Amino acid sequence: MSEHADKRPGQRVIVVGTSGSGKTTMAKRLAERLGAPHVELDGLHWGPNWTEEPDELLRERTEKALDGQEKWVIDGNYSAVRDIVWPRADTVVWLNFSLPLILWRLTRRTFRRAVLREEFLHGNRENLRTHLFTKDSLYWWVLTTYKKRRREYPVIFAEPEHAHLKQIVLRSAREAEEWIRRVPPSKAT
């Protein structure tokens, strides 16, 4: 069990981790337990046809999503909005999973979305050719960012401006499942 796994989250939570780690799934479950709105940064960042929205628009949308909210759960690693989200948050949950687990989850999700033609955000759909044979592949992204994230998050957490954040580091799927089950449901849910 992680040294932080027994902590309860606050009311304004950030869920971070490598692409494919399960940030959105965890954030949705946590938001439901807390009776809080869920904000998916990917939904604010990606437009139709997999176009990346400009950082200014992402920042504007993030401000609007959080403005006036007493509680929320947000997922994503976008440094362009870290100065907006992190000062307002009281808890950060880091899904610090092993690379094999992340690759397995990414494979399962990508193939399910592609085979079932599931719509992702804004009408976008997964394309196996893109994910398996191009530099736009999420696999490529995971392989090039995994070690970076594992090095950078402890440094970011240690910065004085983030000292107010309760840190919950979950290192396995089992640990994450045990932790989320212990989060008491909101009386409003």
C-alpha positions as CSV (number, residue, x, y, z in Angstrom):
1,M,0.0,0.0,0.0
2,S,1.3,3.4,-0.9
3,E,2.2,5.7,2.0
4,H,-0.6,8.0,0.8
5,A,-3.2,5.5,-0.2
6,D,-5.2,5.8,3.0
7,K,-5.7,9.5,2.6
8,R,-9.1,10.8,1.7
9,P,-9.3,13.3,-1.1
10,G,-10.4,16.9,-0.6
11,Q,-13.1,18.6,-2.6
12,R,-11.0,19.8,-5.6
13,V,-9.0,17.0,-7.0
14,I,-6.5,16.6,-9.9
15,V,-5.9,13.1,-11.3
16,V,-2.6,12.9,-13.3
17,G,-0.6,10.1,-14.9
18,T,0.8,8.8,-18.1
19,S,-1.6,8.6,-21.1
20,G,-3.4,5.3,-20.8
21,S,-3.1,5.0,-17.1
22,G,-6.8,5.4,-16.5
23,K,-7.0,9.1,-15.4
24,T,-10.4,9.7,-16.9
25,T,-11.9,6.5,-15.5
26,M,-10.5,7.2,-12.0
27,A,-11.6,10.8,-12.2
28,K,-15.2,9.9,-13.2
29,R,-15.4,7.3,-10.4
30,L,-14.0,9.8,-7.9
31,A,-16.3,12.6,-9.0
32,E,-19.3,10.3,-8.6
33,R,-18.2,9.3,-5.1
34,L,-17.6,12.9,-4.1
35,G,-20.8,14.2,-5.8
36,A,-18.6,16.6,-7.8
37,P,-18.5,17.7,-11.4
38,H,-15.9,15.9,-13.6
39,V,-13.8,17.9,-16.0
40,E,-11.8,16.1,-18.6
41,L,-9.0,18.3,-19.9
42,D,-8.8,16.2,-23.1
43,G,-12.3,17.3,-23.8
44,L,-11.2,21.0,-23.5
45,H,-8.1,20.4,-25.6
46,W,-9.1,18.3,-28.6
47,G,-11.4,19.6,-31.3
48,P,-13.1,17.8,-34.2
49,N,-10.7,15.8,-36.5
50,W,-8.2,15.5,-33.7
51,T,-7.3,19.2,-34.0
52,E,-5.5,20.6,-30.9
53,E,-7.1,23.8,-29.7
54,P,-4.7,26.7,-29.0
55,D,-3.5,27.0,-25.4
56,E,-5.3,30.2,-25.0
57,L,-8.6,28.5,-25.7
58,L,-7.7,25.6,-23.4
59,R,-7.0,28.1,-20.6
60,E,-10.2,29.9,-21.2
61,R,-12.3,26.7,-21.2
62,T,-10.5,25.5,-18.0
63,E,-11.2,28.7,-16.2
64,K,-14.9,28.6,-17.2
65,A,-15.2,24.9,-16.1
66,L,-13.8,25.6,-12.7
67,D,-15.2,29.1,-12.1
68,G,-17.5,29.2,-9.1
69,Q,-17.3,25.5,-8.4
70,E,-16.9,24.5,-4.8
71,K,-15.8,21.0,-5.7
72,W,-14.6,19.2,-8.8
73,V,-12.4,16.4,-10.1
74,I,-10.3,17.2,-13.1
75,D,-8.0,14.8,-15.1
76,G,-5.1,15.6,-17.3
77,N,-1.5,16.5,-17.6
78,Y,-1.7,19.8,-19.4
79,S,1.1,22.1,-18.2
80,A,-0.6,25.0,-20.1
81,V,-3.3,25.1,-17.4
82,R,-1.3,23.9,-14.4
83,D,-1.1,27.5,-13.0
84,I,-4.9,27.7,-13.2
85,V,-5.8,24.2,-11.8
86,W,-3.1,23.4,-9.2
87,P,-3.5,26.5,-7.0
88,R,-7.2,25.9,-6.7
89,A,-6.9,22.2,-6.0
90,D,-6.5,20.6,-2.6
91,T,-5.6,17.1,-3.7
92,V,-3.5,15.5,-6.5
93,V,-3.9,11.8,-7.3
94,W,-1.0,10.4,-9.3
95,L,-1.6,7.1,-11.1
96,N,2.0,6.1,-11.0
97,F,1.6,2.7,-12.7
98,S,4.1,0.4,-14.4
99,L,4.8,0.8,-18.1
100,P,3.5,-2.8,-18.9
101,L,0.2,-2.0,-17.2
102,I,-0.2,1.3,-19.0
103,L,0.6,-0.3,-22.3
104,W,-1.9,-3.1,-21.7
105,R,-4.6,-0.6,-20.7
106,L,-3.8,1.5,-23.8
107,T,-4.0,-1.5,-26.1
108,R,-7.3,-2.7,-24.6
109,R,-8.8,0.8,-24.9
110,T,-7.5,1.6,-28.4
111,F,-8.6,-1.7,-29.9
112,R,-12.1,-1.5,-28.2
113,R,-12.6,2.0,-29.5
114,A,-11.3,1.2,-33.0
115,V,-13.2,-2.1,-33.4
116,L,-16.5,-0.8,-32.0
117,R,-16.0,2.6,-33.8
118,E,-16.7,4.3,-30.5
119,E,-16.8,8.0,-30.7
120,F,-14.3,9.7,-28.5
121,L,-14.4,13.5,-28.0
122,H,-16.1,15.8,-30.6
123,G,-16.8,13.0,-33.0
124,N,-13.2,11.7,-33.1
125,R,-12.6,8.0,-33.5
126,E,-9.5,5.9,-32.8
127,N,-7.6,4.7,-35.9
128,L,-5.4,1.6,-35.5
129,R,-3.2,2.6,-38.4
130,T,-2.4,5.9,-36.7
131,H,-1.8,4.3,-33.4
132,L,0.4,1.4,-34.7
133,F,2.3,3.0,-37.6
134,T,2.8,6.7,-37.1
135,K,4.5,9.2,-34.9
136,D,1.0,10.4,-33.9
137,S,0.6,7.1,-32.1
138,L,-0.4,7.2,-28.4
139,Y,2.0,4.3,-28.0
140,W,4.8,6.5,-29.2
141,W,3.6,9.3,-26.9
142,V,3.5,6.9,-23.9
143,L,7.0,5.5,-24.6
144,T,8.5,9.0,-25.0
145,T,6.8,10.5,-21.9
146,Y,6.6,7.7,-19.4
147,K,10.1,8.2,-17.8
148,K,9.7,12.0,-18.0
149,R,6.5,12.0,-16.0
150,R,8.0,9.7,-13.4
151,R,10.9,12.1,-13.0
152,E,8.9,15.4,-13.2
153,Y,6.0,14.8,-10.9
154,P,8.0,14.4,-7.7
155,V,9.8,17.6,-8.6
156,I,6.6,19.4,-9.3
157,F,5.0,18.1,-6.0
158,A,8.0,19.4,-4.1
159,E,7.7,23.0,-5.4
160,P,6.7,25.4,-2.6
161,E,3.6,26.6,-4.6
162,H,2.2,23.0,-4.4
163,A,2.9,22.5,-0.7
164,H,-0.9,22.9,0.0
165,L,-1.8,19.8,-2.1
166,K,-2.5,16.5,-0.4
167,Q,-0.6,14.0,-2.5
168,I,-2.0,10.5,-3.1
169,V,0.3,8.3,-5.1
170,L,-1.2,5.0,-6.4
171,R,1.3,2.5,-7.8
172,S,-0.9,-0.3,-9.0
173,A,-4.4,-1.0,-10.3
174,R,-5.1,-3.0,-7.1
175,E,-4.0,-0.1,-4.9
176,A,-6.1,2.3,-6.9
177,E,-9.1,0.1,-6.6
178,E,-8.7,-0.3,-2.9
179,W,-8.2,3.4,-2.4
180,I,-11.3,4.5,-4.5
181,R,-13.5,2.0,-2.6
182,R,-12.5,3.6,0.7
183,V,-13.5,7.1,-0.5
184,P,-16.8,7.7,1.4
185,P,-19.6,8.5,-1.0
186,S,-21.1,11.9,-0.8
187,K,-24.3,12.2,1.1
188,A,-25.7,14.0,-2.0
189,T,-25.2,10.9,-4.2
